[in-house]
Amino acid sequence: MAERFADGFVAVDWGTTNRRTWLVDAAGVAGAEASDDRGILACADFPAAVAQLRDRAGGRPVLMAGMIGSNRGWREVPYVAAPATLAMIAAAVTWVEPGFGIVPGVSFVDGTLADVMRGEEVQLLGAAALAAADADGLVCHPGTHTKWVEMEGGAIARFRTVMTGDVFAALAHKSILSDLLAHDAPVDDSFLAGVDHALANNDLTAELFAARARVVLGRAEAVHAASYVSGLLIGSDVRTGLGRLRADVVPVLGTPVLTARFAAALTRAGRTAVEHDGDAAFIAGMVAIAGAL
Amino acid sequence: MAERFADGFVAVDWGTTNRRTWLVDAAGVAGAEASDDRGILACADFPAAVAQLRDRAGGRPVLMAGMIGSNRGWREVPYVAAPATLAMIAAAVTWVEPGFGIVPGVSFVDGTLADVMRGEEVQLLGAAALAAADADGLVCHPGTHTKWVEMEGGAIARFRTVMTGDVFAALAHKSILSDLLAHDAPVDDSFLAGVDHALANNDLTAELFAARARVVLGRAEAVHAASYVSGLLIGSDVRTGLGRLRADVVPVLGTPVLTARFAAALTRAGRTAVEHDGDAAFIAGMVAIAGAL
């Protein structure tokens, strides 16, 4: 790492609803995670929130990634256009004030395709640094907005977002499915049936209703509908994410509860999924970026 | 009509959020619509709400259809299994008390397919009575839950529900798209682009996010995103509804603002859409049911 990182630094994953911070030492080893609910939407006063970080940092640099760099964050940081390398992303870190840098997101445009990410780029670079993802290949990052990323030569070359978690939450919040989606949605036979249906069909908004109709008609139990709907959405996600790519082994990067769901769906699609902890990848990515500054 | 309908009757479309009533004379001609917000979810006291109807009816029979016959309504009325004829539906009208009949919904099961309707069956029978729909053919009934119905010999033979309006409303209410979906969504070039995309692809939950990414990247205007998303969902609906059926001419039954959107999408799919007013079909359907009692 550069001289100013000689005493380590603070890595911040500053998202929409939460903020998570780690103190990373000069060897790149992270201490315990500290998290709070000062996500950007709950944060009216960025200077005050940053002052709090400054106290924690004790003079060390602070590297932030995620929605903190969006137009609703502390400072809007322009996207780096894909294909985006570690060096390009590090060079575009924006120092809002001395010692406080925001990592840029990545954009992708190809014909009518257009996509953006903010935060996931750090985990992707971290996965590459940890050799958890090949320099060339497909990586899945499941979440509220799942990212399917094609890496080329260690760069983020192309990607597509699928808003699976967001759609599930919206339906659970307010739709004819709300009652059913209040149940737990374990990875079980109903989940796999939903995955299988979505992998083989193109009728998502109809099959969502069928999940309820089967319960109404006594052909399925209400407690299984949430798993089926989760399977439908994740199966659709996987089908779209894999596209026409020949990817036999797919690293899945994120929180264990989500990577397990997507690994199950990828297995159903005949692929080998390899799960990786997203936090470890985030730290590794921040260390890689700090090292490239 | 039977003797007890000699002075006409009151037709009630009693749904989840609204209740609409018409006084229909002995010749089957309806007076002005009266509507209120006493939908079943707002109605804690059905006897009181029914007493109000009784005053309006002045001794005439009251025929009710819609969610009033669901497990959240006044009395749960079992579904008639498709294929369902006018005679079968009329025979299954449930008289909750003298003079107050609830028209049953229709269910459809075929292998793993399962579906239900409550209320639309009246419009479908009415369209057949009006010769607005052929005795054999596909009918589209767009809405919160669009129904695509295959009529055979005047009976409701098979159908599939697509929860288009419900998904749009859920995304508008609470998702990353909420801000964009607060705009009007006219039937314009953006709408048609969404329809075209959905007719040709199988990536709905990804393309929904792309609608936002294009705005973020300055490749589309925020005011056009709602039309594009509406087009994506309605295009998916039409693609699913048409399925593998050879239907060159498709009657579209419902409220004019909705039938226009679906007619535009069907035209894009190379079909001839013929729009019909859903209220007229509802009255005709209730008259047909009354006549069969």
Interface residues (C-beta under 8 A of the other chain):
Chain A: Y79 S107 V109 L113 A114 D115 V116 T144 H145 R160 T161 V162 M163 T164 D166 V167 A169 A170 L171 H173 K174 S175 I176 N202 D203 L204 T205 A206 L208 F209 A210 A213 R214 V216 L217 R219 L233 S236 D237 R239 T240
Chain B: Y79 S107 V109 L113 A114 D115 V116 T144 H145 R160 T161 V162 M163 T164 D166 V167 A169 A170 L171 H173 K174 S175 I176 N202 D203 L204 T205 A206 L208 F209 A210 A213 R214 V216 L217 R219 L233 S236 D237 R239 T240
